[in-house]
């Protein structure tokens, strides 16, 4: 699977690169991306190539918050059709539902999930890309862009309870605190934003229900388009594994089918549920090992294992060596 993203995600790339004394066109060429990505926001490009581009730019420009700086001036229009759908929804809840249901209009490299526990809601955002790379800059760009969308919908005075990143904190988090406020934490179990549950039903004063109808009528041919079953399961797995809930019956329920339907659908694709989950675990493991933000015990939990010993057995079965030996 090659996950794609609209080139609108590279809005402001050239400006931030110039501020860091970098040649944007040269970096794009090295990453195998056409110069057209800076002009055509609707061009679909590999998300992994975009992530590697941002990592390279951050390293060469010595700017650990490169992705964050790109996100500072984002608008709803950067989301294209998604922004048009969300803008006139009557509440934040319905706007987020529209975004989550139709995220593939913007990218198939992002898994989204809204979870409520008591008076708090967390919006989880996780990358689903190949090779298990740690794409810190792209993740920060995504979370910061989401934060910006929430502020547009809720008003400039709105603040989250917490902004979470699974990777380590940079040497200086001044820019992060300038963008998000004081409530930003690193080395967390997920990437995303935590806010008050009451915010979900806050009324959008600028909503125009008529515009929502027009937008949906215009986009009807592509709204709700579903990815192939294996891709949908991978997107669910990346969100469910850290909660220890990535079981076939849970996934089937999320998909609105029974487990036998899942098994038959995957068999027709030449794979099984276990194979897909193991593949996702391998990718996430590589990501965690490269980032080195979590201990092996923490990684075991984030991969959905009930105990470190279960993780150790799985690791030896998959790689033929112990997990600890790979940290040396």
C-alpha positions as CSV (number, residue, x, y, z in Angstrom):
1,X,0.0,0.0,0.0
2,X,1.3,3.5,-0.9
3,X,-0.4,6.0,1.3
4,X,-1.1,9.3,-0.5
5,X,-1.8,12.9,0.7
6,X,-2.8,16.1,-1.1
7,X,0.1,18.4,-1.8
8,X,-1.8,21.1,0.1
9,X,0.0,19.6,3.1
10,X,3.2,21.3,1.8
11,X,1.6,24.8,2.0
12,X,4.3,27.2,3.4
13,X,7.1,24.6,2.8
14,X,9.0,27.0,0.5
15,X,8.7,29.9,2.9
16,X,9.9,28.0,5.9
17,X,12.7,26.5,3.9
18,X,13.8,29.9,2.7
19,X,13.8,31.1,6.3
20,X,16.1,28.2,7.1
21,X,18.4,29.1,4.2
22,X,17.3,26.0,2.3
23,X,16.5,25.5,-1.4
24,X,13.0,24.2,-1.5
25,X,13.2,23.0,-5.1
26,X,16.4,21.1,-4.4
27,X,14.9,19.3,-1.4
28,X,11.8,18.4,-3.4
29,X,14.0,16.9,-6.2
30,X,16.0,14.8,-3.7
31,X,12.7,13.5,-2.2
32,X,11.4,12.5,-5.6
33,X,8.6,15.0,-5.5
34,X,7.7,17.3,-8.4
35,X,8.0,21.1,-8.1
36,X,4.3,21.2,-9.0
37,X,3.4,20.2,-5.4
38,X,4.1,23.9,-4.5
39,X,1.5,25.1,-7.0
40,X,-1.2,22.5,-7.2
41,X,-2.8,21.8,-3.8
42,X,-4.8,18.8,-5.1
43,X,-2.0,16.8,-6.4
44,X,-1.8,13.4,-4.6
45,X,1.7,12.4,-3.6
46,X,3.2,9.6,-1.4
47,X,2.9,10.6,2.3
48,X,6.1,8.8,3.1
49,X,8.0,11.0,0.6
50,X,6.5,14.1,2.2
51,X,7.5,12.9,5.7
52,X,11.0,12.2,4.6
53,X,11.2,15.6,2.9
54,X,10.2,17.3,6.1
55,X,12.7,15.3,8.2
56,X,15.5,16.2,5.7
57,X,14.5,19.9,5.8
58,X,14.4,19.9,9.6
59,X,17.9,18.3,9.9
60,X,19.6,20.5,7.2
61,X,17.9,23.7,8.4
62,X,18.6,22.9,12.0
63,X,15.0,23.6,12.8
64,X,13.5,20.9,15.0
65,X,10.0,22.5,14.7
66,X,10.0,22.7,10.9
67,X,6.6,21.1,10.5
68,X,5.1,23.2,13.3
69,X,6.2,26.4,11.6
70,X,4.6,25.3,8.4
71,X,1.3,24.8,10.2
72,X,1.1,28.1,12.0
73,X,-0.9,30.0,9.3
74,X,-3.1,27.1,8.0
75,X,-6.7,27.8,7.0
76,X,-9.7,25.5,6.4
77,X,-9.1,25.9,2.7
78,X,-5.9,23.8,3.1
79,X,-8.2,20.8,3.6
80,X,-9.9,21.4,0.3
81,X,-13.3,19.7,0.1
82,X,-12.9,18.6,3.7
83,X,-12.7,22.2,4.9
84,X,-15.8,23.1,2.9
85,X,-17.7,20.3,4.5
86,X,-16.7,21.2,8.1
87,X,-17.1,24.9,7.8
88,X,-20.9,25.0,8.0
89,X,-21.6,22.1,10.2
90,X,-23.8,23.2,13.2
91,X,-21.6,21.9,16.0
92,X,-18.0,20.8,16.5
93,X,-19.2,17.2,16.9
94,X,-20.8,17.1,13.4
95,X,-17.8,18.9,11.9
96,X,-15.4,16.3,13.3
97,X,-17.6,13.5,12.2
98,X,-17.6,14.9,8.7
99,X,-13.8,15.2,8.8
100,X,-13.3,11.6,10.1
101,X,-15.8,10.0,7.7
102,X,-14.2,11.7,4.7
103,X,-10.6,12.0,5.6
104,X,-9.7,10.0,2.4
105,X,-10.5,13.1,0.4
106,X,-7.3,14.6,1.9
107,X,-5.2,11.6,2.7
108,X,-5.3,7.8,3.3
109,X,-2.2,8.0,5.5
110,X,-4.0,9.3,8.6
111,X,-6.2,7.3,11.1
112,X,-8.5,9.4,13.2
113,X,-10.6,8.4,16.3
114,X,-12.6,10.4,18.8
115,X,-12.8,9.0,22.3
116,X,-14.8,10.3,25.3
117,X,-14.0,9.4,28.9
118,X,-16.2,11.3,31.3
119,X,-15.8,15.1,30.7
120,X,-12.9,14.8,28.4
121,X,-12.6,14.0,24.7
122,X,-9.4,12.9,22.9
123,X,-9.0,13.2,19.2
124,X,-6.3,10.6,18.3
125,X,-4.3,11.1,15.1
126,X,-1.9,8.4,13.9
127,X,0.1,8.0,10.7
128,X,-0.3,4.8,8.7
129,X,2.7,4.7,6.4
130,X,5.1,2.1,5.1
131,X,8.5,1.1,6.5
132,X,7.8,2.1,10.1
133,X,9.6,5.4,9.9
134,X,9.4,8.0,12.6
135,X,8.0,11.0,10.8
136,X,8.1,13.5,13.6
137,X,7.8,16.6,11.5
138,X,4.8,15.3,9.6
139,X,3.1,14.3,12.8
140,X,3.6,17.7,14.4
141,X,2.3,19.4,11.2
142,X,-0.8,17.2,11.3
143,X,-1.6,17.8,15.0
144,X,-0.9,21.6,14.7
145,X,-3.1,21.8,11.6
146,X,-5.9,20.0,13.5
147,X,-5.4,22.4,16.5
148,X,-5.7,25.3,14.0
149,X,-9.0,23.9,12.6
150,X,-10.4,23.5,16.1
151,X,-9.6,27.1,16.9
152,X,-11.2,28.3,13.6
153,X,-14.4,26.4,14.5
154,X,-14.4,27.2,18.2
155,X,-13.0,30.7,18.2
156,X,-9.5,32.2,18.8
157,X,-9.9,32.1,22.6
158,X,-10.5,28.3,22.6
159,X,-7.8,26.2,24.2
160,X,-7.4,22.4,24.5
161,X,-6.9,20.6,27.8
162,X,-3.8,18.9,26.4
163,X,-1.9,18.4,23.1
164,X,-0.1,15.1,23.0
165,X,2.9,13.8,21.1
166,X,4.3,10.3,21.3
167,X,7.9,11.3,20.4
168,X,10.4,13.0,22.6
169,X,10.5,16.7,23.4
170,X,12.9,18.9,21.4
171,X,15.7,20.6,23.2
172,X,13.6,23.7,23.3
173,X,9.8,23.6,23.3
174,X,9.3,27.4,23.2
175,X,7.6,27.3,19.7
176,X,5.4,24.4,20.8
177,X,4.2,26.4,23.8
178,X,3.7,29.5,21.7
179,X,1.5,27.6,19.3
180,X,-0.4,25.3,21.7
181,X,-0.1,27.1,25.0
182,X,1.3,25.4,28.2
183,X,-0.7,22.2,27.8
184,X,1.6,20.3,25.6
185,X,3.2,17.0,26.6
186,X,5.6,14.6,24.9
187,X,6.3,10.8,25.2
188,X,2.6,10.2,25.5
189,X,0.7,7.1,24.4
190,X,-0.9,8.8,21.4
191,X,-0.7,11.8,19.1
192,X,-3.6,14.2,19.2
193,X,-5.7,16.8,21.1
194,X,-7.6,16.5,24.4
195,X,-10.5,18.9,25.1
196,X,-13.7,19.3,27.1
197,X,-16.6,17.1,26.1
198,X,-18.9,20.1,26.3
199,X,-17.0,21.6,23.4
200,X,-18.5,18.9,21.1
201,X,-21.9,20.4,21.2
202,X,-20.9,24.1,21.1
203,X,-23.0,25.8,18.4
204,X,-21.1,27.1,15.3
205,X,-22.5,30.7,15.0
206,X,-21.4,31.0,11.4
207,X,-22.9,27.7,10.2
208,X,-25.2,27.7,7.2
209,X,-27.1,24.4,6.9
210,X,-28.0,25.3,3.3
211,X,-24.3,25.4,2.4
212,X,-23.8,22.0,3.9
213,X,-26.5,20.6,1.6
214,X,-24.9,22.2,-1.4
215,X,-21.5,20.9,-0.4
216,X,-22.7,17.3,0.1
217,X,-24.7,17.4,-3.2
218,X,-21.5,18.6,-5.0
219,X,-19.3,15.9,-3.4
220,X,-21.8,13.1,-3.4
221,X,-19.9,10.9,-5.9
222,X,-16.8,10.8,-3.5
223,X,-18.3,11.2,0.0
224,X,-17.9,8.2,2.2
225,X,-15.8,6.4,-0.3
226,X,-14.2,3.4,1.5
227,X,-10.7,2.2,1.3
228,X,-10.0,-1.5,0.6
229,X,-10.7,-3.7,3.6
230,X,-7.0,-4.4,4.5
231,X,-6.3,-0.6,4.5
232,X,-9.3,0.1,6.8
233,X,-8.1,-2.6,9.2
234,X,-4.6,-1.2,9.3
235,X,-6.1,2.2,10.1
236,X,-8.1,0.8,12.9
237,X,-5.2,-1.3,14.2
238,X,-2.9,1.7,14.6
239,X,-5.6,3.2,16.9
240,X,-6.7,0.1,18.7
241,X,-3.4,-1.5,19.5
242,X,-2.3,1.0,22.2
243,X,-5.6,0.4,24.0
244,X,-5.2,-3.4,23.9
245,X,-8.4,-3.7,21.9
246,X,-7.2,-4.8,18.4
247,X,-9.2,-8.0,18.3
248,X,-11.1,-9.2,15.3
249,X,-14.5,-8.9,17.0
250,X,-13.8,-5.3,17.9
251,X,-12.6,-4.4,14.4
252,X,-15.6,-6.1,12.9
253,X,-17.9,-4.1,15.1
254,X,-16.1,-0.9,14.1
255,X,-16.6,-1.8,10.5
256,X,-20.3,-2.7,11.1
257,X,-20.0,-6.3,10.0
258,X,-19.4,-9.7,11.7
259,X,-16.0,-11.4,12.1
260,X,-16.8,-14.0,9.5
261,X,-17.3,-11.2,6.9
262,X,-13.9,-9.8,7.9
263,X,-12.3,-13.2,7.5
264,X,-13.9,-13.8,4.1
265,X,-13.0,-10.3,2.9
266,X,-9.4,-10.6,3.9
267,X,-9.1,-14.2,2.4
268,X,-10.2,-12.7,-0.9
269,X,-7.3,-10.3,-0.6
270,X,-4.9,-13.1,0.1
271,X,-4.3,-12.3,3.8
272,X,-5.6,-12.8,7.3
273,X,-6.4,-10.6,10.3
274,X,-3.4,-11.9,12.2
275,X,-1.0,-11.2,9.3
276,X,-2.3,-7.6,9.0
277,X,-2.0,-6.9,12.8
278,X,1.5,-8.5,12.9
279,X,2.5,-6.3,10.0
280,X,1.2,-3.2,11.7
281,X,3.0,-4.1,14.9
282,X,6.3,-4.5,13.0
283,X,5.9,-1.1,11.5
284,X,5.0,0.6,14.8
285,X,7.8,-1.3,16.6
286,X,10.4,0.1,14.1
287,X,8.9,3.6,14.5
288,X,9.2,3.4,18.3
289,X,12.8,1.9,18.2
290,X,13.9,4.7,15.9
291,X,12.3,7.4,18.0
292,X,13.5,5.9,21.3
293,X,10.8,7.8,23.3
294,X,9.5,4.7,25.2
295,X,11.0,1.8,27.2
296,X,10.5,-1.7,26.0
297,X,7.8,-2.3,28.6
298,X,6.0,0.8,27.3
299,X,6.4,-0.3,23.7
300,X,5.0,-3.7,24.6
301,X,1.8,-2.0,25.9
302,X,1.6,0.4,22.9
303,X,1.7,-2.7,20.6
304,X,-1.2,-4.2,22.4
305,X,0.5,-7.0,24.3
306,X,-0.9,-8.1,27.7
307,X,2.6,-8.4,29.2
308,X,6.3,-7.8,28.3
309,X,6.8,-11.6,28.1
310,X,4.1,-11.9,25.5
311,X,5.8,-9.1,23.5
312,X,9.2,-10.8,23.9
313,X,7.9,-14.1,22.5
314,X,6.3,-12.4,19.6
315,X,9.5,-10.4,18.9
316,X,11.7,-13.5,18.8
317,X,9.2,-15.3,16.6
318,X,9.1,-12.4,14.2
319,X,12.8,-11.4,14.1
320,X,14.7,-14.3,15.5
321,X,16.4,-12.1,18.2
322,X,15.4,-10.4,21.4
323,X,14.0,-6.9,21.4
324,X,16.6,-5.7,23.8
325,X,19.4,-6.7,21.5
326,X,18.1,-4.2,18.9
327,X,18.5,-1.3,21.3
328,X,22.3,-1.8,21.6
